[in-house]
Amino acid sequence: MNSLQQAEDLKAFERRLTEYIACLQPATGRWRIILIVVSVCTATGAWNWLIDPETQKVSFFTSLWNHPFFTISCITLIGLFFAGIHKRVVAPSIIAYWYPFNTEYGTRLFL
């Protein structure tokens, strides 16, 4: 394979990789919004749970029962992580990171 054909193959690969990452962006954006919303809900529920004076007086499970917003948002956040939301949120970044530069041809993948 000559160097001209290899350069063309590399450019075709970069175009295809750029298209693939562009297709992932809308779904990634939605997953990021879901993760942010659930994280903010969990943090807000945790704050309300911690500042409640009743929390110190009752058992742990009773305090969770008394704060269903925190309990549900925390379970949702844990469920999202078990479902792999962390992979969906960072997938385009990982793909772009592992193929940032080809020194042989001096080309750069711009996203």
N, CA, C and O atoms as CSV, one atom per row, in Angstrom:
chain,resi,resn,atom,element,x,y,z
A,1,MET,N,N,0.848,-1.167,0.000
A,1,MET,CA,C,0.000,0.000,0.000
A,1,MET,C,C,0.898,1.235,0.000
A,1,MET,O,O,1.752,1.383,0.874
A,2,ASN,N,N,0.711,2.104,-0.958
A,2,ASN,CA,C,1.575,3.282,-1.011
A,2,ASN,C,C,1.105,4.352,-0.035
A,2,ASN,O,O,0.001,4.282,0.506
A,3,SER,N,N,1.949,5.323,0.176
A,3,SER,CA,C,1.658,6.337,1.190
A,3,SER,C,C,0.470,7.212,0.813
A,3,SER,O,O,-0.242,7.676,1.703
A,4,LEU,N,N,0.233,7.450,-0.456
A,4,LEU,CA,C,-0.911,8.255,-0.887
A,4,LEU,C,C,-2.220,7.535,-0.555
A,4,LEU,O,O,-3.173,8.157,-0.085
A,5,GLN,N,N,-2.262,6.253,-0.796
A,5,GLN,CA,C,-3.459,5.484,-0.491
A,5,GLN,C,C,-3.667,5.392,1.025
A,5,GLN,O,O,-4.802,5.433,1.499
A,6,GLN,N,N,-2.589,5.269,1.774
A,6,GLN,CA,C,-2.700,5.236,3.232
A,6,GLN,C,C,-3.224,6.566,3.757
A,6,GLN,O,O,-4.039,6.587,4.679
A,7,ALA,N,N,-2.769,7.672,3.184
A,7,ALA,CA,C,-3.256,8.982,3.610
A,7,ALA,C,C,-4.738,9.138,3.309
A,7,ALA,O,O,-5.480,9.697,4.117
A,8,GLU,N,N,-5.177,8.649,2.153
A,8,GLU,CA,C,-6.595,8.709,1.805
A,8,GLU,C,C,-7.427,7.835,2.753
A,8,GLU,O,O,-8.515,8.225,3.176
A,9,ASP,N,N,-6.905,6.658,3.077
A,9,ASP,CA,C,-7.597,5.779,4.014
A,9,ASP,C,C,-7.713,6.436,5.390
A,9,ASP,O,O,-8.750,6.334,6.046
A,10,LEU,N,N,-6.653,7.105,5.817
A,10,LEU,CA,C,-6.673,7.775,7.103
A,10,LEU,C,C,-7.698,8.908,7.114
A,10,LEU,O,O,-8.423,9.086,8.093
A,11,LYS,N,N,-7.754,9.664,6.035
A,11,LYS,CA,C,-8.738,10.749,5.941
A,11,LYS,C,C,-10.156,10.197,5.946
A,11,LYS,O,O,-11.040,10.770,6.582
A,12,ALA,N,N,-10.381,9.093,5.249
A,12,ALA,CA,C,-11.705,8.463,5.245
A,12,ALA,C,C,-12.070,7.968,6.645
A,12,ALA,O,O,-13.208,8.111,7.092
A,13,PHE,N,N,-11.087,7.386,7.325
A,13,PHE,CA,C,-11.321,6.929,8.697
A,13,PHE,C,C,-11.651,8.098,9.605
A,13,PHE,O,O,-12.559,7.988,10.428
A,14,GLU,N,N,-10.946,9.211,9.483
A,14,GLU,CA,C,-11.208,10.383,10.311
A,14,GLU,C,C,-12.587,10.960,10.030
A,14,GLU,O,O,-13.287,11.377,10.953
A,15,ARG,N,N,-12.985,10.986,8.746
A,15,ARG,CA,C,-14.329,11.472,8.406
A,15,ARG,C,C,-15.393,10.576,9.039
A,15,ARG,O,O,-16.367,11.068,9.609
A,16,ARG,N,N,-15.204,9.276,8.938
A,16,ARG,CA,C,-16.175,8.335,9.515
A,16,ARG,C,C,-16.213,8.446,11.034
A,16,ARG,O,O,-17.289,8.383,11.628
A,17,LEU,N,N,-15.079,8.608,11.657
A,17,LEU,CA,C,-15.021,8.767,13.106
A,17,LEU,C,C,-15.715,10.053,13.531
A,17,LEU,O,O,-16.443,10.066,14.524
A,18,THR,N,N,-15.497,11.125,12.796
A,18,THR,CA,C,-16.154,12.395,13.092
A,18,THR,C,C,-17.671,12.262,12.945
A,18,THR,O,O,-18.417,12.779,13.776
A,19,GLU,N,N,-18.134,11.574,11.898
A,19,GLU,CA,C,-19.571,11.342,11.715
A,19,GLU,C,C,-20.142,10.532,12.877
A,19,GLU,O,O,-21.224,10.837,13.379
A,20,TYR,N,N,-19.422,9.513,13.296
A,20,TYR,CA,C,-19.888,8.661,14.394
A,20,TYR,C,C,-20.009,9.456,15.684
A,20,TYR,O,O,-21.007,9.336,16.396
A,21,ILE,N,N,-19.014,10.259,15.988
A,21,ILE,CA,C,-19.055,11.069,17.203
A,21,ILE,C,C,-20.171,12.099,17.119
A,21,ILE,O,O,-20.846,12.364,18.114
A,22,ALA,N,N,-20.372,12.679,15.948
A,22,ALA,CA,C,-21.461,13.644,15.770
A,22,ALA,C,C,-22.815,12.988,15.998
A,22,ALA,O,O,-23.725,13.623,16.531
A,23,CYS,N,N,-22.962,11.727,15.604
A,23,CYS,CA,C,-24.218,11.013,15.846
A,23,CYS,C,C,-24.431,10.719,17.330
A,23,CYS,O,O,-25.571,10.633,17.787
A,24,LEU,N,N,-23.351,10.566,18.078
A,24,LEU,CA,C,-23.467,10.300,19.516
A,24,LEU,C,C,-23.814,11.552,20.320
A,24,LEU,O,O,-24.365,11.446,21.415
A,25,GLN,N,N,-23.503,12.721,19.797
A,25,GLN,CA,C,-23.655,13.961,20.565
A,25,GLN,C,C,-25.077,14.223,21.062
A,25,GLN,O,O,-25.223,14.556,22.237
A,26,PRO,N,N,-26.143,14.097,20.253
A,26,PRO,CA,C,-27.484,14.376,20.791
A,26,PRO,C,C,-27.864,13.460,21.954
A,26,PRO,O,O,-28.388,13.923,22.967
A,27,ALA,N,N,-27.601,12.168,21.807
A,27,ALA,CA,C,-27.924,11.236,22.886
A,27,ALA,C,C,-27.076,11.514,24.121
A,27,ALA,O,O,-27.561,11.427,25.250
A,28,THR,N,N,-25.831,11.844,23.905
A,28,THR,CA,C,-24.944,12.166,25.029
A,28,THR,C,C,-25.442,13.395,25.770
A,28,THR,O,O,-25.406,13.439,27.000
A,29,GLY,N,N,-25.902,14.383,25.034
A,29,GLY,CA,C,-26.444,15.599,25.661
A,29,GLY,C,C,-27.656,15.296,26.525
A,29,GLY,O,O,-27.787,15.834,27.625
A,30,ARG,N,N,-28.540,14.441,26.038
A,30,ARG,CA,C,-29.724,14.068,26.833
A,30,ARG,C,C,-29.322,13.321,28.094
A,30,ARG,O,O,-29.869,13.575,29.167
A,31,TRP,N,N,-28.361,12.392,27.974
A,31,TRP,CA,C,-27.921,11.654,29.158
A,31,TRP,C,C,-27.248,12.587,30.165
A,31,TRP,O,O,-27.404,12.413,31.373
A,32,ARG,N,N,-26.502,13.573,29.672
A,32,ARG,CA,C,-25.874,14.535,30.580
A,32,ARG,C,C,-26.915,15.344,31.330
A,32,ARG,O,O,-26.764,15.592,32.526
A,33,ILE,N,N,-27.975,15.762,30.638
A,33,ILE,CA,C,-29.046,16.520,31.291
A,33,ILE,C,C,-29.728,15.664,32.355
A,33,ILE,O,O,-29.989,16.134,33.463
A,34,ILE,N,N,-30.017,14.401,32.016
A,34,ILE,CA,C,-30.639,13.499,32.991
A,34,ILE,C,C,-29.738,13.329,34.207
A,34,ILE,O,O,-30.207,13.383,35.344
A,35,LEU,N,N,-28.444,13.123,33.971
A,35,LEU,CA,C,-27.506,12.952,35.083
A,35,LEU,C,C,-27.424,14.203,35.943
A,35,LEU,O,O,-27.375,14.097,37.169
A,36,ILE,N,N,-27.407,15.377,35.343
A,36,ILE,CA,C,-27.346,16.628,36.097
A,36,ILE,C,C,-28.605,16.814,36.924
A,36,ILE,O,O,-28.526,17.175,38.099
A,37,VAL,N,N,-29.766,16.573,36.327
A,37,VAL,CA,C,-31.034,16.760,37.049
A,37,VAL,C,C,-31.118,15.815,38.245
A,37,VAL,O,O,-31.468,16.239,39.346
A,38,VAL,N,N,-30.802,14.551,38.037
A,38,VAL,CA,C,-30.873,13.574,39.134
A,38,VAL,C,C,-29.823,13.889,40.194
A,38,VAL,O,O,-30.083,13.717,41.385
A,39,SER,N,N,-28.652,14.344,39.786
A,39,SER,CA,C,-27.612,14.705,40.764
A,39,SER,C,C,-28.030,15.904,41.603
A,39,SER,O,O,-27.810,15.919,42.815
A,40,VAL,N,N,-28.630,16.911,40.971
A,40,VAL,CA,C,-29.100,18.084,41.715
A,40,VAL,C,C,-30.233,17.692,42.666
A,40,VAL,O,O,-30.284,18.168,43.801
A,41,CYS,N,N,-31.134,16.834,42.211
A,41,CYS,CA,C,-32.206,16.359,43.089
A,41,CYS,C,C,-31.647,15.598,44.285
A,41,CYS,O,O,-32.108,15.776,45.412
A,42,THR,N,N,-30.660,14.757,44.037
A,42,THR,CA,C,-30.037,14.006,45.131
A,42,THR,C,C,-29.333,14.939,46.104
A,42,THR,O,O,-29.440,14.764,47.318
A,43,ALA,N,N,-28.616,15.928,45.583
A,43,ALA,CA,C,-27.919,16.875,46.464
A,43,ALA,C,C,-28.906,17.704,47.279
A,43,ALA,O,O,-28.682,17.947,48.465
A,44,THR,N,N,-29.994,18.138,46.652
A,44,THR,CA,C,-31.009,18.910,47.372
A,44,THR,C,C,-31.675,18.057,48.445
A,44,THR,O,O,-31.870,18.505,49.574
A,45,GLY,N,N,-32.018,16.832,48.085
A,45,GLY,CA,C,-32.611,15.928,49.068
A,45,GLY,C,C,-31.657,15.606,50.197
A,45,GLY,O,O,-32.073,15.503,51.351
A,46,ALA,N,N,-30.379,15.445,49.880
A,46,ALA,CA,C,-29.383,15.172,50.924
A,46,ALA,C,C,-29.247,16.355,51.869
A,46,ALA,O,O,-29.117,16.184,53.081
A,47,TRP,N,N,-29.279,17.553,51.306
A,47,TRP,CA,C,-29.182,18.754,52.157
A,47,TRP,C,C,-30.375,18.822,53.110
A,47,TRP,O,O,-30.204,19.069,54.304
A,48,ASN,N,N,-31.569,18.606,52.590
A,48,ASN,CA,C,-32.769,18.632,53.447
A,48,ASN,C,C,-32.741,17.508,54.473
A,48,ASN,O,O,-33.200,17.680,55.602
A,49,TRP,N,N,-32.208,16.375,54.086
A,49,TRP,CA,C,-32.104,15.238,55.004
A,49,TRP,C,C,-31.112,15.540,56.118
A,49,TRP,O,O,-31.355,15.187,57.272
A,50,LEU,N,N,-30.004,16.185,55.791
A,50,LEU,CA,C,-28.973,16.462,56.793
A,50,LEU,C,C,-29.343,17.597,57.747
A,50,LEU,O,O,-28.957,17.568,58.915
A,51,ILE,N,N,-30.082,18.590,57.268
A,51,ILE,CA,C,-30.411,19.708,58.149
A,51,ILE,C,C,-31.665,19.457,58.988
A,51,ILE,O,O,-31.999,20.260,59.858
A,52,ASP,N,N,-32.352,18.359,58.733
A,52,ASP,CA,C,-33.542,18.020,59.512
A,52,ASP,C,C,-33.112,17.578,60.915
A,52,ASP,O,O,-32.354,16.617,61.050
A,53,PRO,N,N,-33.584,18.267,61.959
A,53,PRO,CA,C,-33.183,17.870,63.322
A,53,PRO,C,C,-33.722,16.495,63.725
A,53,PRO,O,O,-33.179,15.849,64.621
A,54,GLU,N,N,-34.757,16.068,63.081
A,54,GLU,CA,C,-35.341,14.754,63.398
A,54,GLU,C,C,-34.434,13.610,62.961
A,54,GLU,O,O,-34.530,12.507,63.498
A,55,THR,N,N,-33.550,13.860,61.987
A,55,THR,CA,C,-32.659,12.821,61.464
A,55,THR,C,C,-31.751,12.257,62.549
A,55,THR,O,O,-31.465,11.060,62.556
A,56,GLN,N,N,-31.299,13.100,63.455
A,56,GLN,CA,C,-30.395,12.653,64.510
A,56,GLN,C,C,-31.103,11.840,65.584
A,56,GLN,O,O,-30.466,11.084,66.318
A,57,LYS,N,N,-32.417,11.995,65.676
A,57,LYS,CA,C,-33.158,11.353,66.763
A,57,LYS,C,C,-33.724,9.978,66.402
A,57,LYS,O,O,-34.053,9.188,67.287
A,58,VAL,N,N,-33.834,9.699,65.130
A,58,VAL,CA,C,-34.448,8.436,64.711
A,58,VAL,C,C,-33.400,7.548,64.050
A,58,VAL,O,O,-32.274,7.975,63.797
A,59,SER,N,N,-33.788,6.314,63.779
A,59,SER,CA,C,-32.858,5.388,63.139
A,59,SER,C,C,-32.630,5.783,61.676
A,59,SER,O,O,-33.364,6.591,61.107
A,60,PHE,N,N,-31.606,5.195,61.099
A,60,PHE,CA,C,-31.231,5.514,59.723
A,60,PHE,C,C,-32.373,5.220,58.745
A,60,PHE,O,O,-32.704,6.057,57.906
A,61,PHE,N,N,-32.965,4.045,58.854
A,61,PHE,CA,C,-34.025,3.670,57.927
A,61,PHE,C,C,-35.287,4.493,58.146
A,61,PHE,O,O,-36.011,4.770,57.189
A,62,THR,N,N,-35.561,4.883,59.367
A,62,THR,CA,C,-36.698,5.756,59.633
A,62,THR,C,C,-36.463,7.134,59.037
A,62,THR,O,O,-37.385,7.739,58.489
A,63,SER,N,N,-35.237,7.636,59.138
A,63,SER,CA,C,-34.942,8.938,58.544
A,63,SER,C,C,-35.053,8.890,57.021
A,63,SER,O,O,-35.506,9.855,56.405
A,64,LEU,N,N,-34.643,7.774,56.407
A,64,LEU,CA,C,-34.828,7.627,54.960
A,64,LEU,C,C,-36.313,7.549,54.607
A,64,LEU,O,O,-36.744,8.098,53.594
A,65,TRP,N,N,-37.081,6.873,55.435
A,65,TRP,CA,C,-38.521,6.783,55.208
A,65,TRP,C,C,-39.175,8.163,55.338
A,65,TRP,O,O,-40.141,8.456,54.635
A,66,ASN,N,N,-38.660,8.999,56.221
A,66,ASN,CA,C,-39.209,10.349,56.422
A,66,ASN,C,C,-38.821,11.316,55.311
A,66,ASN,O,O,-39.415,12.389,55.200
A,67,HIS,N,N,-37.838,10.962,54.487
A,67,HIS,CA,C,-37.374,11.823,53.392
A,67,HIS,C,C,-37.438,11.051,52.068
A,67,HIS,O,O,-36.405,10.645,51.536
A,68,PRO,N,N,-38.645,10.851,51.540
A,68,PRO,CA,C,-38.786,10.033,50.328
A,68,PRO,C,C,-38.147,10.678,49.086
A,68,PRO,O,O,-37.704,9.962,48.189
A,69,PHE,N,N,-38.094,12.015,49.020
A,69,PHE,CA,C,-37.478,12.676,47.865
A,69,PHE,C,C,-36.004,12.294,47.761
A,69,PHE,O,O,-35.524,11.946,46.682
A,70,PHE,N,N,-35.294,12.360,48.874
A,70,PHE,CA,C,-33.887,11.983,48.886
A,70,PHE,C,C,-33.719,10.502,48.586
A,70,PHE,O,O,-32.853,10.119,47.800
A,71,THR,N,N,-34.538,9.672,49.205
A,71,THR,CA,C,-34.424,8.235,49.027
A,71,THR,C,C,-34.645,7.830,47.574
A,71,THR,O,O,-33.875,7.047,47.018
A,72,ILE,N,N,-35.697,8.366,46.963
A,72,ILE,CA,C,-36.007,8.012,45.572
A,72,ILE,C,C,-34.944,8.551,44.622
A,72,ILE,O,O,-34.522,7.847,43.704
A,73,SER,N,N,-34.505,9.795,44.832
A,73,SER,CA,C,-33.490,10.356,43.936
A,73,SER,C,C,-32.152,9.640,44.091
A,73,SER,O,O,-31.425,9.480,43.111
A,74,CYS,N,N,-31.824,9.218,45.278
A,74,CYS,CA,C,-30.575,8.488,45.512
A,74,CYS,C,C,-30.636,7.103,44.854
A,74,CYS,O,O,-29.669,6.668,44.228
A,75,ILE,N,N,-31.758,6.423,44.997
A,75,ILE,CA,C,-31.926,5.117,44.354
A,75,ILE,C,C,-31.894,5.267,42.838
A,75,ILE,O,O,-31.323,4.427,42.142
A,76,THR,N,N,-32.507,6.339,42.319
A,76,THR,CA,C,-32.484,6.598,40.876
A,76,THR,C,C,-31.060,6.836,40.388
A,76,THR,O,O,-30.664,6.303,39.352
A,77,LEU,N,N,-30.291,7.630,41.125
A,77,LEU,CA,C,-28.907,7.904,40.740
A,77,LEU,C,C,-28.065,6.632,40.742
A,77,LEU,O,O,-27.280,6.401,39.823
A,78,ILE,N,N,-28.226,5.825,41.756
A,78,ILE,CA,C,-27.495,4.556,41.821
A,78,ILE,C,C,-27.907,3.647,40.670
A,78,ILE,O,O,-27.065,2.991,40.056
A,79,GLY,N,N,-29.213,3.610,40.378
A,79,GLY,CA,C,-29.707,2.801,39.256
A,79,GLY,C,C,-29.156,3.267,37.917
A,79,GLY,O,O,-28.814,2.451,37.062
A,80,LEU,N,N,-29.072,4.583,37.737
A,80,LEU,CA,C,-28.506,5.112,36.493
A,80,LEU,C,C,-27.048,4.712,36.326
A,80,LEU,O,O,-26.617,4.384,35.220
A,81,PHE,N,N,-26.287,4.736,37.412
A,81,PHE,CA,C,-24.888,4.330,37.316
A,81,PHE,C,C,-24.758,2.839,37.044
A,81,PHE,O,O,-23.872,2.421,36.298
A,82,PHE,N,N,-25.629,2.033,37.640
A,82,PHE,CA,C,-25.598,0.601,37.340
A,82,PHE,C,C,-26.015,0.329,35.897
A,82,PHE,O,O,-25.566,-0.644,35.291
A,83,ALA,N,N,-26.877,1.190,35.344
A,83,ALA,CA,C,-27.307,1.038,33.956
A,83,ALA,C,C,-26.255,1.529,32.967
A,83,ALA,O,O,-26.391,1.303,31.765
A,84,GLY,N,N,-25.213,2.194,33.448
A,84,GLY,CA,C,-24.119,2.602,32.582
A,84,GLY,C,C,-24.202,4.024,32.077
A,84,GLY,O,O,-23.668,4.324,31.009
A,85,ILE,N,N,-24.857,4.914,32.813
A,85,ILE,CA,C,-24.959,6.302,32.350
A,85,ILE,C,C,-23.592,6.965,32.259
A,85,ILE,O,O,-23.377,7.833,31.414
A,86,HIS,N,N,-22.674,6.564,33.118
A,86,HIS,CA,C,-21.343,7.157,33.081
A,86,HIS,C,C,-20.634,6.838,31.766
A,86,HIS,O,O,-19.841,7.646,31.284
A,87,LYS,N,N,-20.905,5.691,31.191
A,87,LYS,CA,C,-20.310,5.335,29.898
A,87,LYS,C,C,-20.958,6.122,28.768
A,87,LYS,O,O,-20.283,6.542,27.828
A,88,ARG,N,N,-22.267,6.320,28.862
A,88,ARG,CA,C,-22.979,7.047,27.807
A,88,ARG,C,C,-22.619,8.526,27.793
A,88,ARG,O,O,-22.611,9.160,26.738
A,89,VAL,N,N,-22.326,9.066,28.955
A,89,VAL,CA,C,-22.020,10.500,29.051
A,89,VAL,C,C,-20.629,10.802,28.497
A,89,VAL,O,O,-20.432,11.841,27.868
A,90,VAL,N,N,-19.682,9.926,28.718
A,90,VAL,CA,C,-18.305,10.220,28.323
A,90,VAL,C,C,-17.837,9.467,27.077
A,90,VAL,O,O,-16.669,9.578,26.705
A,91,ALA,N,N,-18.712,8.710,26.428
A,91,ALA,CA,C,-18.305,7.903,25.270
A,91,ALA,C,C,-17.647,8.718,24.160
A,91,ALA,O,O,-16.571,8.329,23.704
A,92,PRO,N,N,-18.234,9.835,23.695
A,92,PRO,CA,C,-17.561,10.594,22.628
A,92,PRO,C,C,-16.203,11.142,23.056
A,92,PRO,O,O,-15.275,11.209,22.250
A,93,SER,N,N,-16.089,11.530,24.308
A,93,SER,CA,C,-14.817,12.047,24.799
A,93,SER,C,C,-13.737,10.967,24.799
A,93,SER,O,O,-12.581,11.233,24.468
A,94,ILE,N,N,-14.120,9.758,25.168
A,94,ILE,CA,C,-13.158,8.656,25.191
A,94,ILE,C,C,-12.711,8.313,23.777
A,94,ILE,O,O,-11.524,8.100,23.531
A,95,ILE,N,N,-13.656,8.260,22.852
A,95,ILE,CA,C,-13.315,7.939,21.464
A,95,ILE,C,C,-12.375,8.994,20.890
A,95,ILE,O,O,-11.375,8.664,20.253
A,96,ALA,N,N,-12.702,10.250,21.118
A,96,ALA,CA,C,-11.861,11.328,20.597
A,96,ALA,C,C,-10.496,11.363,21.283
A,96,ALA,O,O,-9.504,11.734,20.657
A,97,TYR,N,N,-10.433,10.986,22.544
A,97,TYR,CA,C,-9.170,10.999,23.269
A,97,TYR,C,C,-8.196,9.958,22.730
A,97,TYR,O,O,-6.999,10.222,22.618
A,98,TRP,N,N,-8.707,8.777,22.399
A,98,TRP,CA,C,-7.818,7.695,21.972
A,98,TRP,C,C,-7.350,7.836,20.540
A,98,TRP,O,O,-6.439,7.125,20.115
A,99,TYR,N,N,-7.956,8.739,19.788
A,99,TYR,CA,C,-7.488,8.953,18.427
A,99,TYR,C,C,-7.329,10.450,18.168
A,99,TYR,O,O,-8.006,10.990,17.293
A,100,PRO,N,N,-6.464,11.124,18.897
A,100,PRO,CA,C,-6.351,12.568,18.695
A,100,PRO,C,C,-5.382,12.980,17.602
A,100,PRO,O,O,-5.566,14.032,16.989
A,101,PHE,N,N,-4.352,12.180,17.338
A,101,PHE,CA,C,-3.308,12.659,16.446
A,101,PHE,C,C,-2.563,11.489,15.825
A,101,PHE,O,O,-2.244,10.514,16.506
A,102,ASN,N,N,-2.289,11.588,14.544
A,102,ASN,CA,C,-1.508,10.574,13.855
A,102,ASN,C,C,-0.205,11.232,13.418
A,102,ASN,O,O,-0.204,12.076,12.521
A,103,THR,N,N,0.875,10.861,14.031
A,103,THR,CA,C,2.158,11.519,13.750
A,103,THR,C,C,2.743,11.108,12.409
A,103,THR,O,O,3.550,11.843,11.841
A,104,GLU,N,N,2.353,9.948,11.891
A,104,GLU,CA,C,2.927,9.487,10.648
A,104,GLU,C,C,2.543,10.406,9.478
A,104,GLU,O,O,3.357,10.679,8.597
A,105,TYR,N,N,1.301,10.870,9.489
A,105,TYR,CA,C,0.839,11.703,8.380
A,105,TYR,C,C,0.651,13.164,8.789
A,105,TYR,O,O,0.354,14.021,7.956
A,106,GLY,N,N,0.827,13.432,10.073
A,106,GLY,CA,C,0.718,14.809,10.545
A,106,GLY,C,C,-0.700,15.346,10.488
A,106,GLY,O,O,-0.903,16.547,10.310
A,107,THR,N,N,-1.675,14.477,10.635
A,107,THR,CA,C,-3.056,14.927,10.598
A,107,THR,C,C,-3.623,14.978,12.001
A,107,THR,O,O,-3.157,14.285,12.906
A,108,ARG,N,N,-4.627,15.805,12.163
A,108,ARG,CA,C,-5.255,15.964,13.471
A,108,ARG,C,C,-6.758,15.786,13.300
A,108,ARG,O,O,-7.340,16.301,12.345
A,109,LEU,N,N,-7.386,15.063,14.216
A,109,LEU,CA,C,-8.833,14.880,14.187
A,109,LEU,C,C,-9.473,16.038,14.927
A,109,LEU,O,O,-9.306,16.168,16.140
A,110,PHE,N,N,-10.195,16.874,14.219
A,110,PHE,CA,C,-10.865,18.004,14.834
A,110,PHE,C,C,-12.326,17.698,15.012
A,110,PHE,O,O,-12.997,17.252,14.081
A,111,LEU,N,N,-12.823,17.938,16.214
A,111,LEU,CA,C,-14.237,17.671,16.508
A,111,LEU,C,C,-14.960,18.937,16.822
A,111,LEU,O,O,-16.160,18.911,17.095
